[in-house]
Each structure stands twice: as structure tokens, then as C-alpha cells.
Amino acid sequence: MSTLRCHAPLGRPNSLVVLGAVLLLCLRVTSADWTSPCSPGEFKGDSAACESCAPGKYSTYGHNCTACTVGYFANSSGSTMCAACALEFGHSYTSSVSSSTCDQCVEGNYRGLNDECYPCVIGMECSEAGQTLNNLVITPGWFRFRNDSAVVYSCPNNNCEGGGAGDGSCGRSALGPLCMTCAENSYMHASSKCRVCDKIFTDAFVWTTVGVVALLIVVAVAMLICGQRVLAAAMAWYRQPKNEKACYEVGERLTAMFVMMQTLILVVKNYNPFNNHVGETVPGPYNSFLQLFDFMALDALDIFPLKCLWWTPVDHFDYMIMETAIAPAVLGAGVFGTLIFKGACSRRAAAQAKELTDPENGLAHGVGSGFTQTARPPPSGSGIGSVKGNGGHFNGRVPGLSEQANKRIATAKAAEIKAHRNNIILKKRMARRMGYFLQLLVLLLPIIARRICESFSCETFQVGPGEDDVKQFLTVDVQIDCSSNRYRMMLIYAIVALTVYAAGVPIALMVSLAKIRHLLNPPDHKFEIDAIKFRAEDPNIVNSSIAPLVLHYRPKLWWYVGVSIMTRLLLTCMSLLLTSKYNRILFVLCILLMATVTEREINPFLNGSLNKFVYFFHQQIILCTLVVLVRDAHNGNDPDKPFEIFGGQTNVGITLVITNTVLMLSSFWPLEDSRGTNLISGG
């Protein structure tokens, strides 16, 4: 009798199957059954001599060598049995038939460059054993930079189709990290897909915007050419107290609606930082609705494909320079035009005075001196009314002069009074234009500041297998490497621009308003209704360029315009300085809740219906933010799961569309608020 002794590997867990196999191999075998001339681990070769089994095979009794099955291996020649990969290396390892090592990974794992097995993550398809890092199958909708990179990223836009590595994951005309860059002669469409520049003329969104602008221009030209009679009739209708009040209230609500829609669109865009469009952050129907009104964000550089219209490649730095230059350019153009008009008026008045005082026209030098001493402009406090009192003519006579000379002096005096009147009118026009500029600046301020704040956020990507194979790109424009000199230049420019627009402009506005606060909130009026009437009749307020910004606020709350501007900046711009999306959502919710409660309690607007309108719009933004939070908090692949109680996310999107549409339409009729009405009436 001979005995074959087998030992199970020490220190490793044994399954029942392996234990049974070991027990079978360890049975005693009688010498009568041992008929092989070769020892275990050998076989009889062609030369009739015993040879050792090759690695990957084994021989228990010295007969023919048997190949190791899947999941087992024999790493040396002359093996008497195959070892289990699960016992020797771990449960993630396996092997092929007749393998000398565990060179494969089981299903759900892949083999890395260091020959170790790693579990597959979301975005990798490991439904079969034997996957390696280089031949790893990527799920559609996921992106990885290179074939040897073990990190995958969710596609942030429709350009990224996934299923490959690098540009192989991108759709047509798309390339770069996460497929966020469009190739030459192509641009990023509002649908988050690259389109060739030749199709710009078939872009319905661009043509719609151009059509609206063209229609406004045509209407303006038509009114200038043949609309005098229509304009006169419209002004007569408007000057009726009832109609004027109704138009003013509708205009206030339309302005508030425009501002709130702009804030809503920008807040939703901030939840999808990789994509400067609304994206799929909100449920489908509401996403389409917001894209329809994307023009209300007033970001012209996103509406028109500048990349197709510019002769050199453009990136975020170029866009920021252009947007920050808009306000100074508009202001400079207005001042320049006003100066030209003023210069023309001055030259015309000088020419008339020279003609009237020319000795060849019969007016002697002495007469000119008399005119110089006599014909002085009215005092600054008299205004235009004193001129209108005498019909704009000089009725006095200079003793010792002829009738003709007195007529010429009177004519010259009338010309000087007219020049003075024109100067007053010019100042009013300058104040009015400056007021328009300030109102436009307040509307554009969130767009400009948002573009600046986007310059501070960089995203880190693992582009290779090593720990040092990382790169940082600007989140909103991966064309810019955050380690490049161009980014450093952009960062310096962004810091200066942010100081000017996000801090300097609001502070300058509040300082200017503080200088006239005694006019905005007259201290000698006990009731607010009296203060409101005083403001409406005070020429210093009527002709002011900055006062119109606060006239729709209660007199004692004139400073709330600064709070409103800062609230919009915090919601649309400063939230971008937070790197985490969930931190942004919580930050926006906190700001919205504070603003909603504050405005509901103090009712800052004179128009009571405007208070309620703004309150409901704040509720809409809060509701939209909560939907985004619930939608993203669910990590599953089914977007309808967190909204099952409402019948799916489509129903939630439709509900948001309905509430938003009702709010927008309510701009055209008042939402009665008894508290606001009583306040305005002095109750």
C-alpha cells in the first residue's frame, strides 16, 4: 500500500468544493491500482521516458497530463495538481484553460497595467471575464481620456457619445476633453452639439433672435418716417391718467418678469457648469421651455456663434474681454455722441452771434460791447420757465441806439436765450441717456459678473494611469489649460474685472444714491404718499439719471435697490465660486429663502401687486432648485424614480412649465395685494 499525501494551502479560506477535491486526492490508493511507470507530475513521452508535465498541466498518477480548467493554474512543470486562483490570488482573479498563472479577472473586474484586478465602476462594461484596461469597453454616455486611463467621466453634453477613449467618444465636429470643444469651422449649438458654421443660416434660434431685433428696428424706423400722427394719438391716449398709470404698472411687472426670468435661467445654467446652456439639469419639458427663453439671459455672445464670425479662434478669455468692454463702450459712445451734439450747438450759436455782431452788418463795436454787458443768460435758478415768460424774446431797449440796432440786440439776446435753453435741454438729454445706460448696466451686470466668476473654476482630470497623469482645465472652456500662462493672465484680468463690476459698480450706485437720499426720502414729509408726490414733482429727481432706479421702491427703502442687485449677483455669479454642485444648490436656496422672507415682510415696492409678483417668482426659482436637488440626489439610472409619487419627471417638468407660464402672463394684469394698496394710499 502506498499513500498520496496532499496538503491544502495554509492560511487561506477553503470552500466546500475545494475541500472535497482535496479529500478525494488524499485518499489512499492501493499498490494494485498503481500501474503507471511514471511518478506523479510526469507522463510517458514519445521516447518511452518519463517527462514532466508542462506548466498549466498536471498529472496526479503519472498518466497523461491534464490541462488546468478555467479558474485554476499550475505555475511550474511537474505539477501534481492545479491551484485555485481564488485561493492563491483572491476572488477577483481567474484564468483560461491550461494557464500557468491567473492572468485574467472575473466578471465585473478588469486587469490593470500592474497585472492586478480592480472592480469596474459605473461607466465600464465588464460583463465578461478577461477584461483588461486597454480593451475595456466604455458605456455609451461615458468618457475616458486614453485607453490606459482607469478613470471615466460622465458626458456633460450631447457632443459626448461615449463608448471610446479621447476624440473617439465624440460626435461629429467635436473634440477635446469631454468633447466640449468644436472643431474648426463649427460652433456649439444651443442643443449642446457642434454644428458646422455653414448651418448658421438655418439655425432657427439665431434667426428668431435676429427676426425679433429686425422687427423692433422696422417698427422704430416706421414710427420715425410716417408715425407722427400715430405717435401723437398714442401719446394723447397715454397721457390720460388712467392709461398712464396702467401702462406704468404693466411696464413695472414686465421689467420684474424679465429680471426674474434672467435670474432663473442663469441659476439653472450654474447647476450644469460644464455646459453654458440650460442642459438636462431640469426635467425635459421644462428644459425645452427655458431654452426657448434663453435670449432673456441677455448673453448675446452665447446666442450668436462668434466662433464662425471671428477670424481667429476664440475662448473664454476673449469672451470675457468682450463682455466687460460692452459697458464702457456703450458709455463712451453715448458721451461721445453727446459731446458732438453739444459742440455742434455751440458752433451754431457762436456763428449766429458773430453774424449779429459783425460791424459790416451795421452794428458798431460799441454796440457789441453794450450787448456783451446787457445780454447775459438767465440765472441758473430761473430755468426755462423764465424764458418762456417773455416768449423767448428780449423786449428791453438800449438808450442811444437806433431802432435797427435795438432789433439786432434783441435778436442776439433771443439767440443767446435759445442757446441757454438748448443747453438745459442737452443736460436733460444727457441725464436721460445716462439713466438708460444705468438701467441697461443693471440688467447686464449679472451676465458680465457671471462670465468673470467662471474664470476661477478649474476641473482636475485623470488623463493617464499614473498618479501624476492629471491635468486641470477651465470648467467652462477646456481649451484653456489652468497651468498655462494664458490662464494666469486671464486670472489677473478676472480679479480686476470682478472688483470693478461685482463690487465697484454697486458701491458707486449706492454712494450716488446716498448723496440724494434727502430727495428720495424727504424727511419733512410724515406720510409716504406725500413723499411719493414730492418725488414725482421735484425737478432734481425728474431730471436725475440715477433716481429712476429707485422710484418704484418705497421712499424709506430707497436703499433696497442695492440689496436687490447684490441678491442677483449672489444667485447668478458668486455661487460659481463654490466648487461643489450641491454646495451651490444649498447656497442658492439659502439666499432665495432669505430674499423671499425679507421682501414678503417689508414689501419694498410701491406697487402692491409687484410685491406679490416678485414673491411668487421667487417661489418658482425655489421650486426649480428643489427639483434639481431631488433629481441629482438620486444616484440611480432611472430619472423617474425620485418622482414616482408625481407620475415621473415629465409630469414635474410640465407642472413647472405651467406655473412659469402663468407667472409670465400675470405680468399683464395686477395681482391685488391689499397691504401694498393701503400702503400707497397712505393707510
Secondary structure, 3 states (H helix, E strand, C coil): CECCCCCCCCCCCCCHHHHHHHHHHCCCECCCCCCCCCCCCEEECCCCCEEECCCCEECCCCCCCEECCCCEECCCCCCCCCEEHHHHCCCCEECCCCCCCCCEECCCEEECCCCCEEECCCCEECCCCCCECCCCEECECEEECCCCCCCCEECCCCCECECEEHHHHECCCEECHHHCEECCCEEECCCCCEEEHHHHHHCHHHHHHHHHHHHHHHHHHHHHHHCHHHHHHHHHHHCCHHHHHHHHHHHHHHHHHHHHHHHHHHHHHHCCCCCCCCCCCCCHHHHHHHHHCHHHHCCHHHHCCHHHHCCCCCCHHHHHHHHHHHHHHHHHHHHHHHHHHHHHHHHHHHHHHHHHCCHHHCCCHHHHHHHHHHCCCCCCCCHHHHHHHCCCCCCCCCCCCCHHHHHHHHHHHHHHHHHHHHHHHHHHHHHHHHHHHHHHHHHHHHHHHHHHHHHHCEEEEECCCCCCCEEEEECCEEEEECCCHHHHHHHHHHHHHHHHHHHHHHHHHHHHHHHCHHHHCCCCCCCHHHHHHHHHHCHHHHCCCCHHHCCCECHHHCCHHHHHHHHHHHHHCHHHHCCCHHHHHHHHHHHHHHHHHHHHHHCCECCHHHHHHHHHHHHHHHHHHHHHHHHHHCCCCCCCHHHHHHCCHHHHHHHHHHHHHHHHHHHHCCCCCHHHHHHHCCC
